[in-house]
Amino acid sequence: MAEVKEICTVYLGSSTLDDDYTLYEDGRVKHFYDQNQWSLNNEEWLDASKVSYSIKQALLEKCPEESKEKAKKILGL
């Protein structure tokens, strides 16, 4: 089975709580986050179509320039 290539990882969290998104070429998004100080290191896999528009915009804004076109396509923007 071929490994799916990572497009970029974007950090949207605060100084104390993680809120990281990793985009993959197959359209999946890994969301790694801390819900609060007692619920740390949570992980969920999302389909890019299920990510809210505001999060998509933030991801695209912070994605490295060389990955923006691929990210835009994956996110449907």
N, CA, C and O of each residue as an XYZ file, in Angstrom:
308
protein
N       0.847     -1.183      0.000
C       0.000      0.000      0.000
C       0.892      1.246      0.000
O       1.790      1.363      0.834
N       0.656      2.156     -0.908
C       1.459      3.370     -1.016
C       1.084      4.359      0.084
O      -0.082      4.508      0.451
N       2.100      5.019      0.586
C       1.869      6.017      1.627
C       1.312      7.292      0.990
O       1.788      7.741     -0.053
N       0.298      7.861      1.639
C      -0.310      9.084      1.139
C       0.568     10.265      1.549
O       0.987     10.369      2.701
N       0.837     11.141      0.601
C       1.745     12.254      0.825
C       1.074     13.400      1.595
O      -0.062     13.787      1.322
N       1.822     13.919      2.561
C       1.384     15.075      3.340
C       1.605     16.341      2.522
O       2.648     16.512      1.892
N       0.605     17.229      2.541
C       0.743     18.502      1.836
C       1.354     19.550      2.762
O       2.358     20.178      2.426
N       0.738     19.731      3.931
C       1.268     20.683      4.899
C       0.609     20.474      6.262
O      -0.465     19.880      6.365
N       1.268     20.970      7.296
C       0.709     20.985      8.640
C       0.628     22.438      9.074
O       1.576     23.207      8.915
N      -0.517     22.796      9.623
C      -0.762     24.178     10.042
C      -1.146     24.176     11.516
O      -1.939     23.346     11.961
N      -0.582     25.106     12.263
C      -0.829     25.232     13.689
C      -1.750     26.417     13.940
O      -1.383     27.564     13.687
N      -2.945     26.132     14.437
C      -3.916     27.197     14.705
C      -4.148     27.389     16.204
O      -4.985     28.200     16.600
N      -3.425     26.661     17.028
C      -3.646     26.678     18.472
C      -3.132     27.935     19.143
O      -2.584     28.841     18.516
N      -3.336     27.945     20.441
C      -2.839     29.045     21.266
C      -1.509     28.615     21.881
O      -0.979     27.555     21.548
N      -0.983     29.427     22.761
C       0.293     29.078     23.389
C       0.155     27.893     24.340
O       1.151     27.238     24.650
N      -1.055     27.607     24.807
C      -1.237     26.518     25.768
C      -2.000     25.318     25.203
O      -1.869     24.213     25.728
N      -2.785     25.509     24.155
C      -3.585     24.415     23.610
C      -3.285     24.216     22.125
O      -3.280     25.168     21.344
N      -3.037     22.961     21.755
C      -2.781     22.623     20.349
C      -4.078     22.631     19.543
O      -5.149     22.308     20.057
N      -3.962     23.001     18.293
C      -5.050     22.913     17.319
C      -4.382     22.845     15.948
O      -4.305     23.838     15.225
N      -3.902     21.651     15.611
C      -3.084     21.442     14.423
C      -3.864     20.654     13.371
O      -4.633     19.748     13.692
N      -3.647     21.017     12.124
C      -4.285     20.331     10.998
C      -3.210     19.918     10.010
O      -2.340     20.716      9.660
N      -3.268     18.670      9.559
C      -2.366     18.187      8.527
C      -3.209     17.764      7.332
O      -4.111     16.936      7.456
N      -2.906     18.341      6.176
C      -3.627     18.023      4.940
C      -2.867     16.960      4.170
O      -1.639     17.001      4.081
N      -3.609     16.001      3.608
C      -3.026     14.929      2.824
C      -3.598     14.949      1.412
O      -4.723     15.398      1.193
N      -2.810     14.458      0.456
C      -3.200     14.498     -0.954
C      -4.475     13.726     -1.262
O      -5.130     14.009     -2.266
N      -4.842     12.766     -0.435
C      -6.059     11.989     -0.694
C      -7.328     12.674     -0.167
O      -8.413     12.097     -0.221
N      -7.187     13.915      0.347
C      -8.352     14.671      0.804
C      -8.651     14.523      2.277
O      -9.586     15.143      2.784
N      -7.872     13.712      2.973
C      -8.088     13.576      4.410
C      -7.356     14.673      5.159
O      -6.359     15.221      4.688
N      -7.878     14.978      6.340
C      -7.289     15.994      7.203
C      -7.156     15.388      8.597
O      -8.132     14.893      9.161
N      -5.950     15.430      9.145
C      -5.751     14.976     10.526
C      -5.818     16.197     11.428
O      -5.071     17.159     11.246
N      -6.713     16.153     12.398
C      -6.880     17.238     13.360
C      -6.339     16.742     14.694
O      -6.886     15.812     15.286
N      -5.267     17.363     15.160
C      -4.641     17.024     16.430
C      -4.842     18.222     17.329
O      -4.394     19.322     17.003
N      -5.512     18.031     18.464
C      -5.909     19.178     19.274
C      -6.008     18.840     20.751
O      -6.104     17.678     21.145
N      -5.983     19.897     21.556
C      -6.248     19.812     22.987
C      -7.614     20.450     23.213
O      -7.834     21.606     22.850
N      -8.522     19.698     23.810
C      -9.863     20.223     24.050
C      -9.834     21.241     25.188
O     -10.483     22.284     25.117
N      -9.086     20.931     26.221
C      -8.860     21.820     27.364
C      -7.628     21.288     28.093
O      -6.995     20.343     27.622
N      -7.283     21.878     29.227
C      -6.055     21.462     29.913
C      -6.124     20.050     30.488
O      -5.094     19.493     30.866
N      -7.303     19.468     30.559
C      -7.466     18.113     31.071
C      -7.697     17.090     29.963
O      -7.676     15.886     30.219
N      -7.912     17.547     28.755
C      -8.139     16.654     27.616
C      -7.158     17.034     26.503
O      -7.482     17.803     25.598
N      -5.967     16.480     26.598
C      -4.881     16.832     25.683
C      -4.658     15.729     24.645
O      -5.058     14.581     24.838
N      -4.014     16.104     23.551
C      -3.551     15.163     22.526
C      -4.671     14.330     21.901
O      -4.534     13.118     21.731
N      -5.757     14.978     21.567
C      -6.851     14.312     20.857
C      -6.541     14.319     19.367
O      -5.872     15.221     18.864
N      -7.030     13.309     18.674
C      -6.797     13.202     17.238
C      -8.065     12.714     16.550
O      -8.728     11.788     17.019
N      -8.388     13.351     15.433
C      -9.513     12.884     14.627
C      -9.152     13.049     13.161
O      -8.397     13.945     12.783
N      -9.712     12.159     12.342
C      -9.521     12.226     10.899
C     -10.805     12.760     10.283
O     -11.901     12.287     10.582
N     -10.648     13.754      9.416
C     -11.789     14.404      8.779
C     -11.653     14.316      7.268
O     -10.549     14.206      6.735
N     -12.763     14.366      6.603
C     -12.768     14.556      5.165
C     -12.702     16.069      4.961
O     -13.372     16.809      5.682
N     -11.920     16.542      4.009
C     -11.750     17.986      3.796
C     -13.079     18.697      3.601
O     -13.214     19.866      3.963
N     -14.052     18.015      3.041
C     -15.368     18.642      2.818
C     -16.108     18.916      4.120
O     -17.054     19.703      4.130
N     -15.702     18.285      5.218
C     -16.367     18.457      6.517
C     -15.758     19.568      7.366
O     -16.270     19.883      8.441
N     -14.669     20.161      6.889
C     -14.005     21.239      7.623
C     -14.735     22.544      7.334
O     -15.070     22.825      6.184
N     -14.983     23.340      8.367
C     -15.730     24.585      8.199
C     -14.977     25.572      7.297
O     -13.755     25.511      7.163
N     -15.729     26.461      6.698
C     -15.145     27.444      5.778
C     -14.107     28.317      6.487
O     -13.053     28.603      5.920
N     -14.392     28.741      7.714
C     -13.459     29.612      8.441
C     -12.141     28.891      8.741
O     -11.072     29.497      8.676
N     -12.219     27.601      9.069
C     -11.000     26.824      9.304
C     -10.246     26.642      7.989
O      -9.018     26.737      7.966
N     -10.957     26.382      6.901
C     -10.312     26.244      5.591
C      -9.542     27.513      5.229
O      -8.415     27.450      4.739
N     -10.163     28.657      5.477
C      -9.510     29.939      5.173
C      -8.241     30.106      6.005
O      -7.206     30.525      5.488
N      -8.326     29.773      7.308
C      -7.163     29.896      8.194
C      -6.052     28.939      7.763
O      -4.875     29.298      7.792
N      -6.422     27.728      7.365
C      -5.432     26.757      6.912
C      -4.726     27.249      5.657
O      -3.502     27.170      5.553
N      -5.491     27.750      4.718
C      -4.911     28.239      3.472
C      -3.991     29.438      3.719
O      -2.934     29.556      3.100
N      -4.396     30.305      4.610
C      -3.606     31.494      4.932
C      -2.249     31.113      5.523
O      -1.242     31.755      5.227
N      -2.217     30.075      6.354
C      -0.981     29.698      7.045
C      -0.189     28.589      6.352
O       0.917     28.258      6.778
N      -0.738     28.027      5.308
C      -0.055     26.975      4.568
C       1.146     27.594      3.836
O       1.038     28.703      3.312
N       2.279     26.895      3.795
C       3.443     27.431      3.070
C       3.101     27.716      1.609
O       2.310     27.004      0.992
N       3.696     28.742      1.084
C       3.409     29.210     -0.278
C       3.524     28.094     -1.316
O       2.701     28.010     -2.228
N       4.540     27.237     -1.185
C       4.751     26.182     -2.168
C       3.679     25.089     -2.131
O       3.601     24.264     -3.042
N       2.847     25.082     -1.071
C       1.797     24.069     -0.940
C       0.389     24.625     -1.121
O      -0.584     23.871     -1.093
N       0.273     25.932     -1.305
C      -1.047     26.578     -1.333
C      -1.967     26.073     -2.441
O      -3.160     25.883     -2.206
N      -1.445     25.856     -3.627
C      -2.301     25.408     -4.730
C      -2.887     24.031     -4.461
O      -4.073     23.799     -4.693
N      -2.054     23.116     -3.971
C      -2.555     21.783     -3.629
C      -3.562     21.861     -2.494
O      -4.597     21.196     -2.530
N      -3.263     22.673     -1.485
C      -4.159     22.822     -0.340
C      -5.492     23.407     -0.782
O      -6.551     22.961     -0.341
N      -5.436     24.394     -1.644
C      -6.666     25.022     -2.151
C      -7.547     24.008     -2.860
O      -8.766     24.004     -2.689
N      -6.930     23.158     -3.647
C      -7.672     22.121     -4.380
C      -8.293     21.112     -3.410
O      -9.468     20.770     -3.544
N      -7.525     20.639     -2.450
C      -8.010     19.676     -1.458
C      -9.156     20.255     -0.643
O     -10.135     19.563     -0.362
N      -9.038     21.530     -0.262
C     -10.046     22.180      0.578
C     -11.264     22.656     -0.204
O     -12.260     23.080      0.383
N     -11.184     22.587     -1.516
C     -12.311     23.007     -2.340
C     -12.513     24.512     -2.378
O     -13.646     24.989     -2.446
N     -11.429     25.252     -2.336
C     -11.500     26.728     -2.354
C     -11.024     27.280     -3.692
O     -11.013     28.495     -3.890
